[in-house]
Each structure stands twice: as structure tokens, then as C-alpha cells.
Amino acid sequence: MKHDYFNPETYAVIDKVSGEEVDVKIFIEKASVSGWQKAYAKTLSEYIRCGDGKSVDFLAYVLEKKDHNNLLHGTQRELAEKTGVSLGVITRTMNALTKKRLIKKVRSGTYMVSPAMLRNGDNKKGALMLRLWGGIK
């Protein structure tokens, strides 16, 4: 059967290590009044590989809850409480993301998701976000 569009109901993404099914909706480009959101598949796959088991729930939360500037707000303890994922899993996942340069700590309780993986807006905003990303140590 030929599909003219991507229908998430007809696809499944399976974690080869855990056997868990990952919600395909996190891979879909979203359009809204405030602009578009674009995901870069290669980097997004690296992002997902930073997790297994409950950490995949946390990774999906990050993708869903980051704001239009790719900022995730909350300390690791707050993120654990909001997601129901243990603090240890949050810490290990954040360390793996940081090591792969997929997330950076901006300040206490604020993290930035790499705009090389996922970002909202037009090319001008994308360039500004990449410049901001490069300035975060």
C-alpha cells in the first residue's frame, strides 16, 4: 500500500537493546502558528541511543517540553519528579547527552537541547540558536 504522507499509526520504532517500542510521534515535524520544528534524523537517533528503559521516557519528555528556544527548565531533581523517572536515571541520561554534546547546561535548572538536532523557526532563528549554542561552555 502506498502512502502519500507519514502516518505514525502505520509505523513502529523498536529499541533493539530493550525491545521497547518508542513513540513515533516524537519524530514528526510539527507545524504551528509560531513556526515549524525540524528534527535531524542522524542526530536524533544519537539522542535516543543515550537512553534505555525509563530513560527513553525522559528523552521523549525533553523533546516534548523544551521551549521554542530549545531550553528545558528544571533541575535534575525537578525533572525526575515531573517525569516519574528516578534521579539516578535522569543524571546518567543527562551525562550521556552532555558527553555527546546533545544538551548543555545554561545555568542551574536550565538546559539547552542542541539546535543541530532539533529547533523551531526559520533559518535566521536557527543561525541565532546555533550561535548561542556555540557560546555555552
N, C-alpha and C positions, 0 to 999 in steps of 0.2 A: 504494500500500500504506500503510495507516495504522499508525503506531507509537504504543504507549502509553507509551513511555519513550525516553529519549535513548540511542541505541546508537551509540557512537563509530565502530563499524565501517562504518556507513552514511553517514558524513559526511566531508567534506574541507574544510579551510580552506587557501586558496591565497593566498600573498603576491602581491599584484597587481604589485609592482615587480620582484621577483626571480623570480616564478613558482614559488617553493619551496612545498612542502606543509608546513604546520605541524601538529604532532601535536595532534589534537583533544582528547586526554586531559587536556591542561593546562587545559581549560575546564570540566571536570566538577567538580561539587560532590562532595566526599569526606566520608564519614561514618566515624567510628572510635569506639573506646571512649572516647577523651578528648574527644570533641565533634565538631563539624562544621566545615567550611571553606566559606566563601561567597565567590564572586567577583562583582564588579560589572562587568558586561559593557562598559559605556561606558569605564570607567577601564582595564579590562584591555585593550581594543582600543588605547587610547592607549599603554599599556605596550608592547605588541607592535610598534606602529609606531615605537618608538625603535630598532628593530633591523632589520637586513637581513643576508642571508647567514649567516655564522658567529655573528653576534651573537644570532640567534634561538635558537641552541643555548644560548648563555649565558643568555638570558632564561628559557628553559624550565628551566635548571638552578636559577636563582634561585627560581622558583616551586616547584620540587620540593624544594629543600634548605633553604628558610627554616624556622626552627623555629616552635613554637606561639605564640611572641610576635612573629612576623614578623621575626625577626632573622636575618641572613645573616652567617655568621662566616668570616673570611678576608680577608687583604689582597688588593689587586687582583692582585698577582703570584701569590699562592697560588691565587686563583680561576682565573687563566689556566692554571696548572699542572694544577689539578683538572679543568678542562673541555677542555683541549687547544685553547683559543681564544687567539689572540695577546694579549699585554698591551695593545697599541695598540687592538684591538677592544674589550677589556674597559674600558679607560679612556674611549674615545669613548661606549660604551653607558652607562656609569655617569654620565658627564657629561650625556648626554641625559636619562636618568632623573631626575637631580638637578634639571636645569633645569625639567622638567615636574612637579617635586615628587612623584615617584612612589617615590623612595628617598631616605633621608637617612643621612649618616654619623653614627653614635652616638659612636664613638671609633675609634682606629686598629684596623683589622681587624674592625670590626662595623658593619653597616648595617641600617637598618630599612626594610622594604617598607611602603608606605603602607597603613594599615588601611582607608582609604577605597576601596581597590581589592580587597583580599583579607585575610581574617582568619579565625581559628579561634575557636570558643567561642560563648557565649551573648551576649545584649545587654549584660549587665553587664561582661563582659570586653571586649567591643567598645568600650564607653564608656571604659574604663580605657586601652585601647590608643590610642584617639583623643586622649585627654588627654596620654599620653606622647608621641605623635607631635607634638602641638602645642608641647610643651616642648623639643623638639630643635631647636637652631639650625642 
